[in-house]
Amino acid sequence: MRDQKSRFRGYLEAERHKLESLTGRQKLRYIIDYYWLWILGIFCAFFIFGYVIYHAAFAVKDFWFYAVFANTMGDGGNGSRLYTDFVDYAGFDTSQKKVEMNASSWFDPSVKGGTVNSYYQAFVALVESGDLDIVVMGREGLRAVGSSGRLLDLSDERCSGIYKKYSGRIVTCEPYDEEYSDASVPVGIDLSDSRLVTEYGLYEDECVLGISAYSSRLDSVEAFLDFVLL
């Protein structure tokens, strides 16, 4: 250890003498030529440190609303017309909380192998985290998600207002776990004639909305339903 420290001090002393013999311009050129990787590394380290500190202290962390529009080629992500129109309609202040719309997920748990891709695994993690509010997709795919227990039972008293308002649009599924229930469970709301199809073009024909089993923002879900079914 001492030998290493001695060699390092000797190296620094030699570099100091070398720089003293150079003009200002020569010093700059020497430092750039021989130490640019060190300079870049230090700059990147400070940038990453500052970025992490900023986001930890100041970045918006909570959500007004979080939606996944699965299996669509339409523009329904953050910054889309759907996004801005809904934010304006709901009066959400996105400097206080976030509105997140993900329209780049592709999975269909109703088909063989439909639960083994990375999109589905990310969707499950999002549900389990409690961040997700809704998922919109085709009827059979949504029924399969509901059968797994990851969608809210719409007959639950927590969403009685939504259930009553949209009772004519209810889509049911059969639970995989018969110990949970052996009867059909209402898990979806048919939006096939909604603005998601007729105005925003996210889907060509059928689409059904399901509410995440762990959503705590049912008022935002109801606002979204009212918005797309204007």
C-alpha positions as a Markdown table, in Angstrom:
| # | Residue | x | y | z |
|---|---|---|---|---|
| 1 | Met | 0.0 | 0.0 | 0.0 |
| 2 | Arg | 2.8 | 2.4 | 0.9 |
| 3 | Asp | 4.6 | 1.6 | -2.4 |
| 4 | Gln | 1.5 | 2.4 | -4.3 |
| 5 | Lys | 1.0 | 5.7 | -2.5 |
| 6 | Ser | 4.7 | 6.6 | -3.1 |
| 7 | Arg | 4.4 | 5.8 | -6.8 |
| 8 | Phe | 1.2 | 7.9 | -7.1 |
| 9 | Arg | 2.8 | 10.9 | -5.3 |
| 10 | Gly | 5.8 | 10.5 | -7.6 |
| 11 | Tyr | 3.5 | 10.5 | -10.6 |
| 12 | Leu | 1.7 | 13.6 | -9.5 |
| 13 | Glu | 5.0 | 15.4 | -8.8 |
| 14 | Ala | 6.3 | 14.5 | -12.3 |
| 15 | Glu | 3.1 | 15.7 | -13.9 |
| 16 | Arg | 3.3 | 19.0 | -11.9 |
| 17 | His | 6.8 | 19.6 | -13.1 |
| 18 | Lys | 5.9 | 18.8 | -16.7 |
| 19 | Leu | 3.0 | 21.3 | -16.7 |
| 20 | Glu | 5.2 | 24.0 | -15.1 |
| 21 | Ser | 7.4 | 23.9 | -18.2 |
| 22 | Leu | 4.5 | 24.4 | -20.6 |
| 23 | Thr | 2.7 | 27.5 | -21.8 |
| 24 | Gly | -1.0 | 28.1 | -21.0 |
| 25 | Arg | -2.1 | 26.8 | -24.4 |
| 26 | Gln | 0.3 | 23.8 | -24.2 |
| 27 | Lys | -1.1 | 22.9 | -20.7 |
| 28 | Leu | -4.7 | 23.0 | -22.0 |
| 29 | Arg | -3.7 | 20.8 | -25.0 |
| 30 | Tyr | -1.8 | 18.4 | -22.8 |
| 31 | Ile | -4.7 | 18.0 | -20.3 |
| 32 | Ile | -7.2 | 17.4 | -23.1 |
| 33 | Asp | -5.0 | 14.9 | -24.9 |
| 34 | Tyr | -4.1 | 12.8 | -21.8 |
| 35 | Tyr | -6.9 | 13.4 | -19.3 |
| 36 | Trp | -10.1 | 13.8 | -21.4 |
| 37 | Leu | -11.4 | 10.4 | -20.3 |
| 38 | Trp | -11.0 | 11.3 | -16.7 |
| 39 | Ile | -12.6 | 14.7 | -17.3 |
| 40 | Leu | -15.6 | 13.0 | -19.1 |
| 41 | Gly | -15.9 | 10.5 | -16.3 |
| 42 | Ile | -16.0 | 13.2 | -13.6 |
| 43 | Phe | -18.5 | 15.2 | -15.6 |
| 44 | Cys | -20.8 | 12.2 | -16.1 |
| 45 | Ala | -20.6 | 11.3 | -12.4 |
| 46 | Phe | -21.6 | 14.8 | -11.4 |
| 47 | Phe | -24.5 | 14.8 | -14.0 |
| 48 | Ile | -25.8 | 11.5 | -12.8 |
| 49 | Phe | -25.6 | 12.5 | -9.2 |
| 50 | Gly | -27.4 | 15.8 | -9.8 |
| 51 | Tyr | -30.1 | 14.0 | -11.9 |
| 52 | Val | -30.7 | 11.5 | -9.1 |
| 53 | Ile | -30.9 | 14.1 | -6.4 |
| 54 | Tyr | -33.2 | 16.3 | -8.5 |
| 55 | His | -35.7 | 13.5 | -9.2 |
| 56 | Ala | -35.6 | 12.3 | -5.6 |
| 57 | Ala | -36.3 | 15.7 | -4.3 |
| 58 | Phe | -38.4 | 17.5 | -6.9 |
| 59 | Ala | -39.9 | 15.0 | -9.5 |
| 60 | Val | -43.6 | 14.4 | -9.4 |
| 61 | Lys | -44.2 | 10.9 | -8.0 |
| 62 | Asp | -47.9 | 10.4 | -7.5 |
| 63 | Phe | -50.5 | 9.9 | -10.2 |
| 64 | Trp | -53.9 | 11.4 | -11.0 |
| 65 | Phe | -54.5 | 8.6 | -13.4 |
| 66 | Tyr | -52.6 | 5.7 | -15.0 |
| 67 | Ala | -53.9 | 3.9 | -18.1 |
| 68 | Val | -52.6 | 1.1 | -20.3 |
| 69 | Phe | -54.1 | 0.8 | -23.8 |
| 70 | Ala | -52.9 | -2.6 | -24.9 |
| 71 | Asn | -52.6 | -3.9 | -28.5 |
| 72 | Thr | -53.2 | -0.7 | -30.3 |
| 73 | Met | -51.4 | 1.0 | -33.2 |
| 74 | Gly | -53.1 | 4.3 | -32.4 |
| 75 | Asp | -51.6 | 7.3 | -30.7 |
| 76 | Gly | -52.8 | 7.2 | -27.2 |
| 77 | Gly | -49.6 | 7.7 | -25.2 |
| 78 | Asn | -48.4 | 10.7 | -23.2 |
| 79 | Gly | -48.7 | 13.9 | -25.2 |
| 80 | Ser | -51.2 | 12.5 | -27.6 |
| 81 | Arg | -54.5 | 14.3 | -28.4 |
| 82 | Leu | -56.3 | 11.8 | -26.2 |
| 83 | Tyr | -53.9 | 12.6 | -23.4 |
| 84 | Thr | -54.2 | 16.4 | -23.6 |
| 85 | Asp | -58.0 | 16.4 | -24.2 |
| 86 | Phe | -58.6 | 14.2 | -21.1 |
| 87 | Val | -56.2 | 16.2 | -18.9 |
| 88 | Asp | -58.1 | 19.4 | -19.9 |
| 89 | Tyr | -61.5 | 17.7 | -19.4 |
| 90 | Ala | -60.6 | 16.4 | -15.9 |
| 91 | Gly | -58.8 | 19.6 | -14.9 |
| 92 | Phe | -55.7 | 17.7 | -13.7 |
| 93 | Asp | -52.7 | 19.8 | -12.7 |
| 94 | Thr | -49.8 | 17.7 | -14.0 |
| 95 | Ser | -47.2 | 19.8 | -12.1 |
| 96 | Gln | -48.8 | 18.3 | -8.9 |
| 97 | Lys | -49.4 | 14.7 | -10.0 |
| 98 | Lys | -48.8 | 12.8 | -13.2 |
| 99 | Val | -51.2 | 11.4 | -15.8 |
| 100 | Glu | -49.7 | 8.4 | -17.5 |
| 101 | Met | -51.0 | 6.8 | -20.7 |
| 102 | Asn | -49.1 | 3.7 | -22.1 |
| 103 | Ala | -50.2 | 2.7 | -25.6 |
| 104 | Ser | -47.2 | 0.5 | -26.4 |
| 105 | Ser | -48.0 | -2.8 | -24.6 |
| 106 | Trp | -48.7 | -5.9 | -26.6 |
| 107 | Phe | -50.1 | -9.0 | -24.8 |
| 108 | Asp | -53.1 | -11.2 | -25.0 |
| 109 | Pro | -53.5 | -13.7 | -22.1 |
| 110 | Ser | -56.4 | -15.4 | -23.8 |
| 111 | Val | -54.1 | -17.1 | -26.3 |
| 112 | Lys | -51.5 | -19.8 | -25.8 |
| 113 | Gly | -48.2 | -18.3 | -24.6 |
| 114 | Gly | -49.9 | -14.9 | -24.1 |
| 115 | Thr | -48.7 | -14.6 | -20.5 |
| 116 | Val | -45.0 | -15.2 | -21.1 |
| 117 | Asn | -43.9 | -12.1 | -22.9 |
| 118 | Ser | -42.2 | -9.1 | -21.2 |
| 119 | Tyr | -45.2 | -6.8 | -21.8 |
| 120 | Tyr | -47.5 | -9.0 | -19.8 |
| 121 | Gln | -44.9 | -9.3 | -17.0 |
| 122 | Ala | -44.6 | -5.5 | -16.9 |
| 123 | Phe | -48.3 | -5.2 | -16.8 |
| 124 | Val | -48.6 | -7.6 | -13.9 |
| 125 | Ala | -45.9 | -5.7 | -12.0 |
| 126 | Leu | -47.8 | -2.4 | -12.6 |
| 127 | Val | -51.0 | -3.9 | -11.3 |
| 128 | Glu | -49.3 | -5.3 | -8.2 |
| 129 | Ser | -47.6 | -2.0 | -7.5 |
| 130 | Gly | -51.1 | -0.3 | -7.2 |
| 131 | Asp | -50.1 | 2.4 | -9.7 |
| 132 | Leu | -52.4 | 1.2 | -12.6 |
| 133 | Asp | -56.0 | 2.4 | -12.8 |
| 134 | Ile | -57.3 | 0.9 | -16.0 |
| 135 | Val | -56.4 | -1.4 | -18.9 |
| 136 | Val | -58.2 | -1.3 | -22.2 |
| 137 | Met | -58.0 | -4.1 | -24.8 |
| 138 | Gly | -60.0 | -6.6 | -26.7 |
| 139 | Arg | -62.9 | -8.5 | -25.1 |
| 140 | Glu | -61.4 | -11.9 | -24.8 |
| 141 | Gly | -58.0 | -10.6 | -23.6 |
| 142 | Leu | -59.7 | -8.5 | -20.9 |
| 143 | Arg | -61.8 | -11.5 | -19.8 |
| 144 | Ala | -58.6 | -13.5 | -19.4 |
| 145 | Val | -57.0 | -10.7 | -17.3 |
| 146 | Gly | -60.2 | -10.6 | -15.2 |
| 147 | Ser | -60.2 | -14.4 | -14.7 |
| 148 | Ser | -56.7 | -14.1 | -13.1 |
| 149 | Gly | -58.1 | -11.9 | -10.4 |
| 150 | Arg | -56.2 | -8.8 | -11.5 |
| 151 | Leu | -59.3 | -6.7 | -12.3 |
| 152 | Leu | -61.8 | -5.1 | -9.9 |
| 153 | Asp | -65.1 | -6.9 | -9.4 |
| 154 | Leu | -67.4 | -4.1 | -10.7 |
| 155 | Ser | -70.2 | -5.2 | -8.3 |
| 156 | Asp | -67.9 | -4.1 | -5.4 |
| 157 | Glu | -69.5 | -1.3 | -3.4 |
| 158 | Arg | -66.4 | 0.8 | -4.0 |
| 159 | Cys | -67.5 | 1.3 | -7.6 |
| 160 | Ser | -71.2 | 1.1 | -7.3 |
| 161 | Gly | -71.7 | 4.4 | -9.0 |
| 162 | Ile | -69.7 | 3.2 | -12.1 |
| 163 | Tyr | -71.6 | -0.1 | -12.1 |
| 164 | Lys | -75.0 | 1.5 | -12.0 |
| 165 | Lys | -74.1 | 4.2 | -14.6 |
| 166 | Tyr | -72.7 | 1.7 | -17.1 |
| 167 | Ser | -74.7 | -1.4 | -16.3 |
| 168 | Gly | -75.7 | -1.9 | -19.9 |
| 169 | Arg | -72.1 | -2.2 | -21.0 |
| 170 | Ile | -70.9 | -4.8 | -18.5 |
| 171 | Val | -68.6 | -7.6 | -19.6 |
| 172 | Thr | -68.2 | -10.7 | -17.4 |
| 173 | Cys | -65.6 | -13.4 | -17.0 |
| 174 | Glu | -65.3 | -16.8 | -15.3 |
| 175 | Pro | -62.7 | -16.9 | -12.5 |
| 176 | Tyr | -59.8 | -19.4 | -12.8 |
| 177 | Asp | -60.0 | -20.0 | -9.1 |
| 178 | Glu | -63.4 | -21.6 | -8.4 |
| 179 | Glu | -62.7 | -21.1 | -4.6 |
| 180 | Tyr | -63.0 | -17.4 | -5.3 |
| 181 | Ser | -66.3 | -17.7 | -7.1 |
| 182 | Asp | -68.1 | -20.2 | -9.4 |
| 183 | Ala | -70.3 | -17.4 | -10.9 |
| 184 | Ser | -69.6 | -14.9 | -13.6 |
| 185 | Val | -67.8 | -11.8 | -12.3 |
| 186 | Pro | -68.4 | -8.3 | -13.9 |
| 187 | Val | -64.9 | -7.0 | -14.8 |
| 188 | Gly | -65.2 | -4.9 | -17.9 |
| 189 | Ile | -67.1 | -2.0 | -19.5 |
| 190 | Asp | -67.6 | -2.2 | -23.3 |
| 191 | Leu | -66.2 | 0.9 | -25.0 |
| 192 | Ser | -66.6 | -0.3 | -28.6 |
| 193 | Asp | -68.7 | 2.7 | -29.5 |
| 194 | Ser | -66.7 | 5.2 | -27.5 |
| 195 | Arg | -64.4 | 8.1 | -28.6 |
| 196 | Leu | -61.5 | 5.7 | -28.3 |
| 197 | Val | -62.8 | 4.1 | -31.5 |
| 198 | Thr | -64.8 | 6.8 | -33.3 |
| 199 | Glu | -62.6 | 9.8 | -32.6 |
| 200 | Tyr | -59.1 | 8.8 | -31.4 |
| 201 | Gly | -58.8 | 5.6 | -33.5 |
| 202 | Leu | -57.0 | 3.5 | -30.9 |
| 203 | Tyr | -59.1 | 0.5 | -31.8 |
| 204 | Glu | -60.9 | -0.4 | -35.0 |
| 205 | Asp | -63.9 | -2.0 | -33.4 |
| 206 | Glu | -64.2 | -3.7 | -30.0 |
| 207 | Cys | -62.4 | -2.6 | -26.9 |
| 208 | Val | -63.3 | -3.1 | -23.2 |
| 209 | Leu | -62.1 | -1.3 | -20.1 |
| 210 | Gly | -61.1 | -3.1 | -16.9 |
| 211 | Ile | -60.3 | -1.4 | -13.6 |
| 212 | Ser | -57.1 | -2.6 | -11.8 |
| 213 | Ala | -57.9 | -4.6 | -8.7 |
| 214 | Tyr | -55.7 | -2.3 | -6.6 |
| 215 | Ser | -56.8 | 1.1 | -8.1 |
| 216 | Ser | -57.5 | 3.7 | -5.4 |
| 217 | Arg | -58.5 | 6.4 | -7.9 |
| 218 | Leu | -62.0 | 5.4 | -8.9 |
| 219 | Asp | -63.1 | 9.0 | -9.3 |
| 220 | Ser | -60.5 | 9.4 | -12.0 |
| 221 | Val | -61.6 | 6.2 | -13.7 |
| 222 | Glu | -65.2 | 7.5 | -13.7 |
| 223 | Ala | -64.1 | 10.8 | -15.1 |
| 224 | Phe | -62.3 | 8.9 | -17.9 |
| 225 | Leu | -65.4 | 6.8 | -18.7 |
| 226 | Asp | -67.5 | 10.0 | -18.8 |
| 227 | Phe | -65.0 | 11.6 | -21.1 |
| 228 | Val | -64.8 | 8.8 | -23.7 |
| 229 | Leu | -68.5 | 8.2 | -23.6 |
| 230 | Leu | -69.6 | 11.9 | -24.1 |
